[in-house]
C-alpha cells in the first residue's frame, strides 16, 4: 500500500486530533479482527508466536493483542523470547565487543529449553522462565514461575518466532503472526521504503532511551538489515496473519526531533530520501499523540511499560 504525504498533511491541517484518532483506529481495527479469530481457535492453538524486524512495533502489538483477547474473555500473557538467549562465554563477549559476533543469530537461542517450555505451557504445566540480562550478556539466575490456566493464551514475541529451525513444536498448536511496516510513503519522485520508517523509529527510540546518536544508530543499519534479511524475512510467509504497523502521522511527529540532525548527515546517502520526506511533511507536536498510540513505544508517554 502507498500513501501520498499530501494526504497526510491535509488530514493534520484540518484536525490533528481527529486525524490521529482515525489513524489509530485503522491499526486497532485490524488487530481486533485478528484477535477475534485467535479467540475462536483458543482451544486448538493456545500459543501465539509473533515475529517482526527491528522497529516494527512487535512489543506494543503483542501487548495490545493481549489486552483485546483478555477483553474477549481469553486472559493472555506475553513472554519475550529474548529471555531464552544463551549466556555469552568470555570469548564470545570479546568477539561481541569487537563487532565480530552475530548477536542476532538463531544459534544464540536455547532452542531445547524454549521448545520444551512451549510444549509444557501448552499442556498447562508449570515452568521456570529464565531472565536474560542484556547489560551482562547472560542469564542472571532470576526465574519466573509461570503456569498457563486452561482457556488462557500465551504470546511469545521475538525475531525468531517464525523460524522453523528455532521453533520445532507442531504447527497444529500454534498461531503465527508477522508484524512490520508495510506501507510506503510517496513524496514527489520518492517512494519511501518501509525499512526507512522503521529506521526513524529506531533512531528516535535509541536517542530517547539508549543514549545513542542518530549516526550511531545509522552505523548499525546495514548489519541490522542484513540480519533481518537472513533471519526474519525468509520466514514471514509462514505467518497466519500479517499486521501492518504503519501509523500515517508518525513521521510528522518525528520531524522536529530528527530533521535538523539528519541535515548534518548529508554524507550518508541512504538518508537523503528520508530527509526530503521529512522536509515536506507538516510538523505534528507529540502532545497530540494519545497514550494508546503504537508510536509511544518509540517516543515515550504510552500506556504500556516496556
Secondary structure per residue as TSV (DSSP state, phi and psi in degrees):
chain	resnum	aa	ss	phi	psi
A	1	X	-	360.0	138.8
A	2	X	E	-113.7	151.0
A	3	X	E	-138.8	131.2
A	4	X	E	-76.5	136.1
A	5	X	H	-68.9	-24.3
A	6	X	H	-61.9	-34.7
A	7	X	H	-66.9	-39.3
A	8	X	H	-66.4	-48.3
A	9	X	H	-58.4	-41.5
A	10	X	H	-62.3	-43.9
A	11	X	H	-62.9	-39.3
A	12	X	H	-71.1	-38.6
A	13	X	H	-63.0	-39.3
A	14	X	H	-70.4	-47.4
A	15	X	-	-166.3	94.6
A	16	X	H	-60.1	-40.9
A	17	X	H	-63.8	-42.9
A	18	X	H	-69.0	-35.9
A	19	X	H	-66.6	-42.4
A	20	X	H	-62.1	-45.0
A	21	X	H	-59.4	-44.4
A	22	X	H	-64.8	-43.6
A	23	X	H	-64.2	-41.1
A	24	X	H	-63.9	-38.9
A	25	X	H	-67.6	-34.0
A	26	X	H	-60.5	-46.9
A	27	X	H	-63.4	-47.3
A	28	X	H	-67.6	-32.2
A	29	X	H	-61.5	-44.4
A	30	X	H	-65.6	-39.7
A	31	X	H	-62.7	-45.2
A	32	X	H	-60.8	-41.4
A	33	X	H	-60.1	-44.0
A	34	X	H	-67.2	-43.6
A	35	X	H	-59.4	-40.2
A	36	X	H	-62.9	-39.2
A	37	X	H	-67.4	-38.7
A	38	X	H	-63.2	-42.8
A	39	X	H	-61.7	-35.8
A	40	X	H	-65.9	-24.8
A	41	X	T	-112.8	22.4
A	42	X	T	-62.7	-30.8
A	43	X	T	-72.9	-39.2
A	44	X	T	-80.6	-32.4
A	45	X	-	-133.3	79.0
A	46	X	-	-79.1	-12.1
A	47	X	E	-108.1	131.1
A	48	X	E	-116.8	128.8
A	49	X	E	-107.4	127.6
A	50	X	E	-125.1	120.9
A	51	X	E	-125.7	162.1
A	52	X	-	172.2	160.4
A	53	X	-	-75.4	172.4
A	54	X	T	-60.0	135.5
A	55	X	T	80.0	12.1
A	56	X	S	-83.9	-14.8
A	57	X	-	86.7	29.0
A	58	X	H	-58.7	-47.6
A	59	X	H	-63.6	-47.4
A	60	X	H	-64.3	-42.1
A	61	X	H	-61.1	-42.4
A	62	X	H	-62.2	-42.8
A	63	X	H	-67.6	-38.0
A	64	X	H	-68.3	-42.4
A	65	X	H	-60.3	-43.2
A	66	X	H	-61.3	-40.2
A	67	X	H	-65.6	-43.6
A	68	X	H	-65.4	-44.4
A	69	X	H	-61.1	-39.9
A	70	X	H	-62.8	-38.4
A	71	X	H	-67.5	-25.5
A	72	X	T	-84.2	5.4
A	73	X	T	90.8	15.7
A	74	X	-	-120.9	86.8
A	75	X	-	-52.8	131.6
A	76	X	E	-131.4	135.8
A	77	X	E	-110.5	146.1
A	78	X	E	-114.8	132.2
A	79	X	E	-127.4	138.4
A	80	X	E	-91.8	129.4
A	81	X	G	-70.4	-13.3
A	82	X	G	-58.2	-29.4
A	83	X	G	-70.0	-9.5
A	84	X	G	-98.5	8.7
A	85	X	B	-66.0	146.4
A	86	X	-	-77.6	147.9
A	87	X	-	-64.3	143.1
A	88	X	-	-79.5	140.5
A	89	X	-	-74.9	168.6
A	90	X	H	-58.7	-39.9
A	91	X	H	-65.5	-43.3
A	92	X	H	-65.8	-35.5
A	93	X	H	-64.8	-39.0
A	94	X	H	-65.5	-41.6
A	95	X	H	-64.2	-37.1
A	96	X	H	-64.2	-43.9
A	97	X	H	-63.6	-27.9
A	98	X	T	-95.3	5.8
A	99	X	T	75.0	20.5
A	100	X	-	-106.2	9.1
A	101	X	S	-117.3	131.0
A	102	X	-	-79.7	97.7
A	103	X	T	-73.6	-12.5
A	104	X	T	-102.2	4.1
A	105	X	-	-63.5	138.7
A	106	X	G	-63.7	-16.6
A	107	X	G	-67.8	-15.6
A	108	X	G	-76.8	-13.5
A	109	X	B	-85.5	135.6
A	110	X	-	-78.9	85.2
A	111	X	H	-64.8	-40.2
A	112	X	H	-61.2	-47.0
A	113	X	H	-65.1	-44.5
A	114	X	H	-59.0	-50.3
A	115	X	H	-69.5	-35.6
A	116	X	H	-62.0	-41.1
A	117	X	H	-75.1	-34.4
A	118	X	H	-60.4	-44.5
A	119	X	H	-64.8	-39.0
A	120	X	H	-66.8	-42.1
A	121	X	H	-62.5	-41.4
A	122	X	H	-58.0	-35.6
A	123	X	T	-89.0	8.2
A	124	X	T	63.4	33.8
A	125	X	-	-95.7	148.6
A	126	X	-	-73.6	141.2
A	127	X	E	-136.3	157.0
A	128	X	E	-105.7	103.6
A	129	X	E	-80.7	129.0
A	130	X	E	-72.3	166.5
A	131	X	E	-125.4	123.8
A	132	X	E	-98.1	130.2
A	133	X	E	-99.1	104.1
A	134	X	T	-70.0	-30.1
A	135	X	T	-63.3	-33.0
A	136	X	T	-108.8	0.2
A	137	X	T	56.4	43.2
A	138	X	E	-158.0	161.7
A	139	X	E	-73.3	133.4
A	140	X	E	-95.2	10.5
A	141	X	E	89.3	-15.3
A	142	X	E	-77.8	133.5
A	143	X	E	-130.6	150.6
A	144	X	E	-112.2	118.8
A	145	X	E	-73.9	128.4
A	146	X	E	-139.4	140.6
A	147	X	-	-146.2	123.0
A	148	X	-	-77.5	134.4
A	149	X	-	-87.6	155.3
A	150	X	T	-58.0	132.4
A	151	X	T	93.1	-11.1
A	152	X	-	-89.1	159.6
A	153	X	E	-119.6	155.8
A	154	X	E	-133.5	128.2
A	155	X	E	-103.5	122.1
A	156	X	E	-98.7	120.1
A	157	X	E	-113.2	127.4
A	158	X	-	178.8	161.6
A	159	X	T	-68.2	-23.1
A	160	X	T	-102.3	16.3
A	161	X	T	-66.1	-20.7
A	162	X	T	-105.9	2.0
A	163	X	-	-79.3	116.1
A	164	X	T	-67.7	-16.6
A	165	X	T	-78.7	-19.6
A	166	X	T	-96.3	-49.1
A	167	X	-	-98.4	112.0
A	168	X	-	-111.5	2.8
A	169	X	S	-69.9	152.4
A	170	X	-	-60.4	141.7
A	171	X	G	-60.6	-23.0
A	172	X	G	-63.8	-18.5
A	173	X	G	-109.0	2.3
A	174	X	E	-129.9	150.3
A	175	X	E	-112.7	135.3
A	176	X	E	-116.8	130.5
A	177	X	E	-121.9	142.3
A	178	X	E	-121.5	128.7
A	179	X	E	-121.2	129.9
A	180	X	E	-168.8	170.2
A	181	X	-	-78.5	127.1
A	182	X	-	-118.4	-20.0
A	183	X	-	-82.1	141.3
A	184	X	E	-106.0	137.5
A	185	X	E	-92.6	135.3
A	186	X	E	-110.1	124.5
A	187	X	E	-139.9	110.7
A	188	X	T	54.9	-118.7
A	189	X	T	-94.4	4.7
A	190	X	E	-96.4	133.4
A	191	X	E	-117.2	102.6
A	192	X	E	-74.7	123.1
A	193	X	-	-68.0	143.1
A	194	X	H	-55.7	-29.1
A	195	X	H	-61.8	-27.2
A	196	X	H	-74.3	-31.9
A	197	X	H	-65.7	-43.1
A	198	X	H	-65.0	-34.2
A	199	X	H	-62.7	-43.1
A	200	X	H	-63.1	-38.4
A	201	X	H	-61.2	-44.2
A	202	X	H	-67.1	-38.6
A	203	X	H	-60.8	-47.2
A	204	X	H	-73.0	-35.7
A	205	X	H	-67.3	-44.9
A	206	X	H	-64.1	-37.6
A	207	X	H	-71.9	-39.6
A	208	X	H	-71.2	-39.2
A	209	X	H	-122.9	-11.1
A	210	X	S	-125.5	6.8
A	211	X	-	55.5	37.6
A	212	X	-	-105.7	142.2
A	213	X	-	-75.5	164.4
A	214	X	H	-61.1	-37.8
A	215	X	H	-65.8	-38.4
A	216	X	H	-62.7	-41.7
A	217	X	H	-65.6	-40.6
A	218	X	H	-63.9	-36.6
A	219	X	H	-63.2	-23.2
A	220	X	T	-89.7	-7.8
A	221	X	H	-57.4	-47.7
A	222	X	H	-67.7	-39.2
A	223	X	H	-70.1	-38.5
A	224	X	H	-63.9	-44.9
A	225	X	H	-64.2	-38.7
A	226	X	H	-63.3	-41.4
A	227	X	H	-64.0	-40.0
A	228	X	H	-63.0	-45.0
A	229	X	H	-66.8	-26.4
A	230	X	H	-89.4	-38.6
A	231	X	H	-113.2	-16.1
A	232	X	T	-116.7	-55.1
A	233	X	G	-57.3	-37.6
A	234	X	G	-63.1	-14.9
A	235	X	G	-112.8	2.3
A	236	X	G	-65.3	-24.0
A	237	X	G	-67.8	-14.0
A	238	X	G	-81.3	-6.7
A	239	X	-	-72.1	149.1
A	240	X	S	-83.2	-27.5
A	241	X	E	-140.7	139.3
A	242	X	E	-110.7	138.0
A	243	X	E	-124.6	121.7
A	244	X	E	-88.1	116.2
A	245	X	-	-97.0	13.0
A	246	X	-	-63.7	131.6
A	247	X	-	-115.8	116.5
A	248	X	T	-60.0	-25.7
A	249	X	T	-95.6	-0.7
A	250	X	H	-64.9	-39.8
A	251	X	H	-67.1	-28.2
A	252	X	H	-64.4	-37.3
A	253	X	H	-70.5	-37.2
A	254	X	H	-73.6	-20.9
A	255	X	H	-52.6	-55.5
A	256	X	H	-65.6	-27.3
A	257	X	H	-81.2	-26.2
A	258	X	H	-113.9	-30.4
A	259	X	H	-61.2	-47.4
A	260	X	H	-58.2	-44.2
A	261	X	H	-70.8	-35.8
A	262	X	H	-62.6	-34.9
A	263	X	H	-63.5	-27.4
A	264	X	T	-79.6	-7.6
A	265	X	T	-104.8	40.0
A	266	X	T	-71.5	-2.2
A	267	X	T	-85.1	-1.0
A	268	X	-	-109.5	97.8
A	269	X	G	-61.3	-26.9
A	270	X	G	-65.5	-15.1
A	271	X	G	-98.8	-2.2
A	272	X	H	-61.4	-43.1
A	273	X	H	-68.8	-38.8
A	274	X	H	-63.0	-44.8
A	275	X	H	-61.4	-43.4
A	276	X	H	-65.6	-39.9
A	277	X	H	-62.6	-46.5
A	278	X	H	-61.9	-38.1
A	279	X	H	-63.5	-27.4
A	280	X	H	-96.2	-2.7
A	281	X	S	-93.6	145.7
A	282	X	-	-73.0	140.7
A	283	X	-	-69.4	147.0
A	284	X	-	-133.3	117.0
A	285	X	-	-63.9	133.6
A	286	X	G	-67.6	-9.0
A	287	X	G	-64.0	-21.8
A	288	X	G	-80.1	-17.0
A	289	X	-	-74.6	126.1
A	290	X	-	-82.7	153.8
A	291	X	T	-61.4	-18.2
A	292	X	T	-86.6	1.5
A	293	X	-	-73.7	139.1
A	294	X	T	-58.9	-33.2
A	295	X	T	-72.1	-7.5
A	296	X	H	-65.2	-19.5
A	297	X	H	-60.2	-25.4
A	298	X	H	-107.9	-33.0
A	299	X	H	-100.8	-14.1
A	300	X	S	90.7	174.2
A	301	X	-	80.5	17.6
A	302	X	-	-89.6	176.2
A	303	X	S	-84.3	-12.6
A	304	X	S	-106.3	152.4
A	305	X	-	-100.6	134.2
A	306	X	-	-110.6	360.0
